[in-house]
Amino acid sequence: MSKTLLITGGASGIGAETARQAATRGYRIAINYRTRDAQAKKVVADIEAKGGKAIALPGDMARDADIVRLFEETEKALGPITHLVNSAGSNGKRGRVDALDAAVISDLFAINVIGLMLCCREASRRMSTKNGGKGGVIVNVSSMAATLGGRLGSSAYAASKGAVDAFTKGFAREVAAEGIRANSLRPGMVLTEMTEGRLKDPAIRSSIEASIPMRRVGTSAEIAQAVLWLLSDESSFITGAMLDASGGGYII
């Protein structure tokens, strides 16, 4: 069966690595991005250089109209979407609760939660056997922050990822009998463009690694492999689950 995978936030980090690895497994890839045009096109070029099929599609996951267009353009170019990875996300602005800004929180939840939910809406409209689809698989990228409220200064981000987990579990039960599986993947601290600024500081990195049972941060490649397992038939009886890819979580 032909496989078309749409990855939101696919121009960098976990999304980009997932795109590259998925292409080697026979997926046709649609890479969504908001501002990273050159990076998205580089991922497409890397995939095509190895004989794969990929396209890059701009779109703001905080905008309903962009999300609808993204799904329509993906299907027009690559055929029915069979797999979806919701990897687009923002870490907002770190800080204590007494310094929270309403606009920053609104933007954070618009991308991390509402946009993700709307992507699941569009996917289910197409994948559900109830709607004439043939089923499909969805992976929502959450975070270990959802389990403990995040590291200090990240409570708003952690709350957004907690919402992702709760939504994924409820959504998965709604569509389980309609051929759709949906799971949440919770990475721990991983070296990506989003975290490299903090991890460049040796003292901060050492402190973070000391709080991880495996005593190291993860890589995008390791997280991508977990995503691909959840997308594959090897996890065919798993839905509504939270998979931690975190080096053991936190030492408290």
KOLFI-893367 format. One record per residue: residue in one letter; x, y, z of N, C-alpha, C in turn. Coordinates in steps of 0.2 Angstrom, whole numbers, plus 5000, padded with zeros to 4 digits. Layout:
N
AXYZXYZXYZ...
! end
This chain:
252
M500449945000500050005000500450065000S500350114996500650174996500550215002K501150255005501050285011501250355010T500850405012500950475012500950505019L501550535021501650555028501650635027L501250665031501250735032501650755039I502150795039502450815045502450885046T502050905051502050985053502750995056G502951055055503651075058504151025056G504151015049504650965047505250985044A505451055045506051085042506651075046S506551065053507051055057506951005063G507450995067507450955073507150885071I506650865076506350795076505950785069G505650835067505250835061505650815055A506250855054506650845048506950775048E507150755054507550685055507050635053T506350645056505850595054505750595047A505750645044505650655036506150615033R506750625034507350585031507250515032Q507150495038507150425039506550385036A505950425036505350395034505450385026A505750435023505850425016506150365014T506650335018507050275016506650215017R506050225021505550165022504950175017G505050215012504550205007503950255007Y503950305012503450355013503550405008R503050435005503050505002502950555007I503350605007503350655012503150725010A502750755015502550825014502850855020I503250905019503550935025503251005026N502951015031502651085033503151125036Y503151195035503551235039503251305039R503451345043503151415044503651465041T504251465043504751515041505451485038R505551425040506151395038506151365031D506051415026506051395019506651355016A507251385017507851355015507951285018Q507851285024507951215028507451165025A506851185024506351135022506551115015K506751155010506951135004507551095004K507951105009508551065009508350995011V507950985016507650915018507350885012V506950915008506650885002507250864997A507750914996508350894991508650834994D508750825000509150765003508750705002I508050705002507650645001507650634994E507550684989507550664982508250644980A508750664983509450644981509550564982K509150534986509150464988508550424984G508250464980507650424976507050434979G506950474984506250474988505850534985K505250534987504750584985504550634990A504650694990504550744995504350814992I503950844996503750914994503750955001A503851025000503851075006503351115005L502951125010502351165010502251215016P502251285015502251325020501551335023G501551345029500851355033500951365040D500551415043500651425050500151385054M500351345058499951295062499451335067A499551395068499051435072498551465068R498451445061497951475057497551415054D496951415055496451365053496451355045A496451415042496451415034497051385032D497651395035498251365033498351295034I498051265039497951195040497551165035V496951185034496551155029496951155022R497251215020497551215014498151165013L498551155019499051105019498851035018F498251015021498050955019497850945012E497450995009497250995002497850984998E498351024999498951034994499350964995T499350935001499750875001499350824997E498750814998498350764994498350774987K498350834985498350844978499050824975A499550834978500250824976500450744977L500250714982500550654984499950594985G499350614985498850564986498550564993P498150524995497850525001498350515007I498250555012498650555018498550495022T499050455023498950395027499250395034H499750445035500050455041500250525042L500150545049500250615051500650615057V501150665057501550675063501550755064N501250765070501150835072501750855077S502250885073502850895076502950975077A502551015074502651085075502551105082G502951155084502851175091503251235093S503051265099503451325101503551305109N504151335111504251325118504051395122G503751435118503551505121504151545124K504051565130504551605133504551585140R505151565142505351535149505251595154G504951575160504851625165504451595170R504451635176503951615182503251635180V502851605184502051615182501951685184D502251715189502051785190502351835185A502651815179502851855174502551835167L502051785168501751765162501351825158D501451815151501151865147500551835143A499951865143499351835140499451815132A499751865129499851855122500351795120V500851795124501351735123501051665125I500651665130500251605131499751585126S499451635123498951625118499251595112D499851625110500251605104500451535105L500751515111500951455113500451395112F499851405115499351365114499051355107A499051415104498751415097499151365093I499851355094500251315090500251245093N500451235099500551175102499851135103V499351165104498751135106498151135100I497951195099497451205095497551185088G498151205085498451185079498451115078L498751085083498751005083498050975083M497651005087496950975087496650985080L496751035077496451055070496751005065C497350995065497750945061497350875062C497250855068496950795069496250795066R495850845067495250855064495250835056E495750875053495750865045495950795044A496450765048496650695046496050645047S495650655052495150605054494550615048R494450675046493950685041494150645034R494850635033495050595027495150525029M495450505035495650445036495050395038S494650425042494050385045493650345040T493650275042493150235038492450255038K492250295043491650315044491450375038N492050405036492050455031492250435024G492250365024492550345017493250335016G493650345022494350335021494550265023K495250255023495450185023495850175030G495750225034496150225041496850265040G497150265046497850295046498150295053V498750335053499050335059499350405061I499250425067499450495069499850485075V500450525075500850535081500950605083N500750625089500750685091501350695096V501850745094502450755098502250795104S502350765110502250795116502850815119S502950805126503550815129503550785136M504050765139504150735146503950795151A503950855148503750915153503050905155A502650865151501950855153501850815159T502350775161502250725166502450765173L502850815173503050845180502950915180G502650945175502651025175503251055172G503651015169504251045166504751065171R505351085168505851115172505651185174L506051215179505851275182505751335176G505251365176505151415171504751395165S504551335165504251305159503551275160S503251305165502551285167502051295161A502051345158501551355152501651305147Y502351295145502451245140502251175142A502351165148502151095151501451085150A501051145152500351135152500051125145S500451155140500251145133500351075131K500851045133500950975131500550925135G500350945141499850905145499250905142A499050955138498450955134498450915128V499050915125499150865120499050795122D499350775127499250705130498550685131A498150735135497450725136497050715130F497150765125496750765119496950695115T497550675115497750615111497350555113K497350545120496950495123496250495121G495950545122495250555120495050545113F495450575109495350575102495450505099A495950465102496150395100495550355101R495150365107494650325108494050335103E493950395101493450415097493450385090V494150375088494150355081494450285080A494550245086494850185086494550125082A493850135082493450085078493350105070E493750165069493650195062494350185058G494750145060495350125057495950175058I495850225063496350265065496750255071R497350255072497750255078498050315079A498050335085498350405087498750395094N499350415094499750405100500150465101S500450475107500850535109501550515111L502050545108502750535110502950585114R503250565120503550615124504250615125P504650655121505350665121505550695127G506150675130506450715135506850765132M507450785135507850835133508250815127V508150845121508450825115508850885112L509350865109509750925105509450935099T509150995098508851015092508951095092E508751125086508751195085508451235091M507951205094507551235099507951235106T508351185107508651175113509451195113E509751205107510451205107510751265110G510351325110510551385114510651375121R510251335124510351315131510951265132L510951215128511351165129512151185127K512151235124512851265122513251285128D512851305134513151325140513351255144P514051245145514251185148513951175155A513851225159513551215165512851195165I512451225161511751205160511651135157R512151125152512051055149512251005155S512751015159512950965164512450955169S512051015171511551005176510950965173I510850975167510250945164510450865163E511050855161511150785160511250745167A511450785172511450755179510750735181S510250765178509550755180509150695176I509550665171509250615167509650545169P509250495170509550435172510050405168M510050415161510550395156511150445156R511050505159511650545160511850585153R511350585149511450625142510850645139V510850695135510250715131510250665125G509650665122509450625116509650665110T509550625104509650655098509050645094S508950695089508350695084508250625081A508850595079508850525076508450475080E508650475087508350425092507550435092I507350505092506650515093506350495087A506650515081506350495074506150415074Q506650375077506550305076505950285080A505850315086505250305090504650325086V504650385083504050405079503850355074L504350335070504250285065504050215067W504250195073503950135076503150145077L502950205080502250215081501850215075L502250245070501850245063501750175060S502250135061502250065058501750015060D501649965056501249915058501449875064E502149885066502349845072502049865078S501649925078501349955084500549945083S500349905079499649905076499149895082F499249875088498749865093498849915098I499249975096499350025101499050085099T498550115103498250175102498050215108G498050275108497950315114498450305120A499050295118499650275122500150335122M500450345128501050395129501650355129L502050365124502750335124503250385126D503650365131504150415134504850395130A505150445127505850435124506250485127S506550465133506750515138507450495142G507750445140508350425144508150405151G507550385152507350365159506950425163G506850485160506450535163506850575167Y506650595173506950635178507250605184I507750625187507950605193507750665198I507350655203507150705207507450705214
! end
